[in-house]
Amino acid sequence: MGFLLKKLCASLPQMIFRDTLRFGDQIEITTKNSTYMVFVVDPKSFLVTGGWFERKGLAPARVEIPGCTWGGSAINLDVIAGRGLCIEFQDKAVTSRVLEMKIRRETSLN
């Protein structure tokens, strides 16, 4: 099942893979219901504002993003965000489906 999900995800356009991110990169993610700003701290740790975190008064929150799902329990651990997918945060909060993503690369940090 995991192999099939990974194969399907690989064929989708516009996905952000964990191993392509660097410290300082910023990702603006618009879902069906919210907008999130995600700042990369390291490959597993992110500062997140917007959406659920703003509504709960927790922003900015330093969280892990285990990966993305199609809305069920199968998770792709390699993908941070992808059009049509739902982002799962470490606290099991799951976003509505991602509509758009914009990534800004940090170029001054090495």
C-alpha positions as CSV (number, residue, x, y, z in Angstrom):
1,M,0.0,0.0,0.0
2,G,2.8,2.4,0.9
3,F,4.5,1.7,-2.4
4,L,1.4,2.5,-4.4
5,L,0.8,5.8,-2.5
6,K,4.5,6.8,-3.1
7,K,4.2,5.9,-6.8
8,L,0.9,7.9,-7.1
9,C,2.4,10.9,-5.3
10,A,5.5,10.8,-7.6
11,S,3.2,11.4,-10.6
12,L,1.5,14.5,-9.1
13,P,2.6,18.0,-10.2
14,Q,3.8,20.5,-7.7
15,M,4.9,18.7,-4.6
16,I,7.4,19.8,-2.0
17,F,9.7,17.0,-0.9
18,R,11.4,17.0,2.5
19,D,14.9,16.4,1.1
20,T,14.8,19.5,-1.0
21,L,14.3,21.9,1.9
22,R,17.0,24.0,3.6
23,F,17.1,26.0,6.7
24,G,15.4,29.4,6.2
25,D,13.2,28.3,3.3
26,Q,9.6,29.6,3.5
27,I,6.6,27.9,2.2
28,E,3.2,29.6,1.8
29,I,0.5,27.0,1.7
30,T,-3.1,27.7,0.8
31,T,-5.6,25.0,1.7
32,K,-9.3,24.8,1.0
33,N,-9.9,26.4,4.4
34,S,-6.8,28.3,5.5
35,T,-3.4,29.7,4.7
36,Y,-0.2,28.6,6.5
37,M,3.3,30.0,6.5
38,V,5.9,27.3,7.1
39,F,9.5,28.2,7.9
40,V,12.1,25.5,7.7
41,V,14.2,25.0,10.8
42,D,15.6,21.6,9.8
43,P,14.3,18.7,7.7
44,K,12.0,17.6,10.6
45,S,11.2,20.8,12.4
46,F,9.2,23.8,11.2
47,L,7.8,27.1,12.5
48,V,4.2,27.4,11.4
49,T,1.8,30.3,11.5
50,G,-1.8,30.6,10.2
51,G,-4.7,28.3,9.9
52,W,-5.4,26.0,12.9
53,F,-2.4,27.3,14.8
54,E,-3.7,30.9,14.7
55,R,-7.3,29.9,15.6
56,K,-6.0,28.0,18.6
57,G,-3.6,30.9,19.7
58,L,-0.6,28.7,19.2
59,A,1.2,30.6,16.4
60,P,4.1,30.5,15.8
61,A,4.3,26.9,16.7
62,R,7.5,24.8,16.3
63,V,6.2,21.4,15.0
64,E,7.2,18.4,13.0
65,I,5.4,17.6,9.8
66,P,5.3,13.8,9.5
67,G,4.0,14.0,5.9
68,C,0.9,14.2,3.7
69,T,-2.1,12.1,3.2
70,W,-5.0,11.8,0.8
71,G,-7.3,12.4,3.9
72,G,-7.0,8.8,5.2
73,S,-4.4,7.0,7.2
74,A,-1.8,6.3,4.6
75,I,0.9,8.9,4.9
76,N,3.7,9.9,2.5
77,L,6.7,10.7,4.8
78,D,8.8,12.3,2.0
79,V,6.3,15.0,1.1
80,I,5.8,18.2,3.2
81,A,3.0,19.6,0.9
82,G,1.4,18.6,-2.4
83,R,-1.5,19.9,-4.4
84,G,-4.6,17.8,-3.5
85,L,-3.0,16.3,-0.4
86,C,-3.7,17.1,3.3
87,I,-0.8,18.0,5.6
88,E,-0.5,16.2,8.9
89,F,1.2,17.9,11.8
90,Q,2.8,16.1,14.8
91,D,-0.2,16.7,17.0
92,K,-2.4,14.8,14.4
93,A,-4.0,18.1,13.2
94,V,-4.7,17.6,9.5
95,T,-5.3,20.4,7.0
96,S,-7.9,20.5,4.4
97,R,-6.7,19.8,0.9
98,V,-3.8,21.9,-0.4
99,L,-4.8,24.2,-3.3
100,E,-1.6,26.1,-3.8
101,M,2.0,26.3,-2.6
102,K,4.7,29.0,-3.0
103,I,8.3,28.3,-1.9
104,R,10.8,31.0,-1.2
105,R,14.4,29.8,-1.0
106,E,16.7,31.3,1.5
107,T,19.7,32.2,-0.6
108,S,21.8,34.2,1.9
109,L,22.3,31.3,4.3
110,N,24.7,28.4,3.6
